[in-house]
Amino acid sequence: MLDTIKNKASLACQVRMNIRCKKDMPYQTLVKILRNELPYCKEQHQRYMLGFFEECYPSLMKKFMKEQSISRASIINLFNLMPNQGEKYNFERALRNGEF
C-alpha cells in the first residue's frame, strides 16, 4: 500500500512539521514558501518551519526535495531565517557533518 502513495516523503514531512501545532499546515504551503511563491511570514510559519527542521531527518528532507524539485539552497535559505533555538540543533549538526 505505501508503495502506491504519491509524495510519501512530503506527507511524512507534513506530519512531522505539524507535530506541535493545533492547526495543520499542508506540505504544499512549505513548497510554495521554498519556491518563493508565498512570502515567509514569521508569525504564521515559524513554528511549522522549526518543526520541519527539528523533526525531519536529513534523508527524509532529501526525498522531499526530490519529490518537490526543491533545491538544497532553498532549504538552507529558509533555515537561516530561523531564530537560534534548540530546534535548529539537529539540522545544524547534519550540515556540519555533511549529512545534508
C-alpha positions as CSV (number, residue, x, y, z in Angstrom):
1,M,0.0,0.0,0.0
2,L,2.7,2.5,1.0
3,D,4.5,2.0,-2.4
4,T,1.4,3.3,-4.2
5,I,1.1,6.5,-2.1
6,K,2.3,9.5,-4.1
7,N,4.5,12.1,-2.3
8,K,5.3,9.8,0.7
9,A,8.2,12.0,1.9
10,S,6.2,15.2,1.5
11,L,3.4,13.7,3.6
12,A,5.8,12.5,6.2
13,C,7.3,16.0,6.4
14,Q,3.9,17.5,6.7
15,V,3.0,15.2,9.7
16,R,6.4,15.9,11.4
17,M,6.3,19.7,10.9
18,N,2.8,19.9,12.3
19,I,3.6,17.8,15.4
20,R,3.3,20.7,17.9
21,C,0.7,22.8,16.1
22,K,-3.0,22.9,16.7
23,K,-3.8,23.7,13.1
24,D,-2.1,21.7,10.3
25,M,-0.2,23.4,7.5
26,P,-0.1,21.3,4.3
27,Y,3.3,20.5,2.8
28,Q,2.1,22.4,-0.3
29,T,2.4,25.6,1.7
30,L,6.0,24.7,2.6
31,V,6.8,24.1,-1.0
32,K,5.3,27.5,-2.0
33,I,7.5,29.2,0.6
34,L,10.6,27.3,-0.5
35,R,9.9,28.3,-4.2
36,N,9.3,31.9,-3.2
37,E,5.7,31.7,-4.5
38,L,4.4,32.6,-1.0
39,P,6.3,35.0,1.3
40,Y,7.6,33.6,4.6
41,C,5.7,35.2,7.5
42,K,7.4,34.7,10.8
43,E,4.1,34.9,12.8
44,Q,2.3,32.4,10.6
45,H,5.0,30.0,9.5
46,Q,7.9,30.0,12.0
47,R,6.6,27.3,14.4
48,Y,5.9,24.9,11.4
49,M,9.4,25.6,10.0
50,L,11.1,24.9,13.3
51,G,9.1,21.7,13.5
52,F,10.3,20.8,10.0
53,F,14.0,21.4,10.8
54,E,13.7,19.6,14.2
55,E,11.6,16.6,13.2
56,C,12.6,15.8,9.6
57,Y,15.8,14.0,9.4
58,P,18.2,14.7,6.5
59,S,17.4,11.7,4.4
60,L,13.7,12.5,4.6
61,M,14.4,16.1,3.6
62,K,16.3,14.9,0.6
63,K,13.4,12.7,-0.5
64,F,11.1,15.6,0.0
65,M,13.4,17.8,-2.1
66,K,13.4,15.3,-4.9
67,E,9.6,14.8,-4.9
68,Q,9.0,18.5,-5.0
69,S,12.0,19.7,-7.0
70,I,13.3,21.9,-4.2
71,S,17.0,22.9,-4.1
72,R,19.3,22.5,-1.2
73,A,19.9,26.2,-1.3
74,S,16.2,26.9,-0.8
75,I,16.2,24.7,2.3
76,I,19.3,26.4,3.7
77,N,18.0,29.9,3.0
78,L,14.8,29.1,4.9
79,F,16.9,27.6,7.7
80,N,18.9,30.8,8.0
81,L,15.7,32.7,8.7
82,M,15.0,30.7,11.8
83,P,15.9,32.1,15.3
84,N,18.8,30.5,17.2
85,Q,16.8,27.9,19.2
86,G,17.2,24.3,20.1
87,E,15.1,23.1,17.2
88,K,17.9,24.1,14.9
89,Y,20.5,21.8,16.6
90,N,19.8,18.6,14.6
91,F,19.9,20.3,11.2
92,E,23.0,22.3,12.1
93,R,24.7,19.1,13.1
94,A,23.7,17.4,9.8
95,L,25.1,20.4,7.9
96,R,28.4,20.3,9.8
97,N,28.8,16.5,9.4
98,G,27.9,16.6,5.7
99,E,24.7,14.6,6.1
100,F,22.7,17.2,4.3
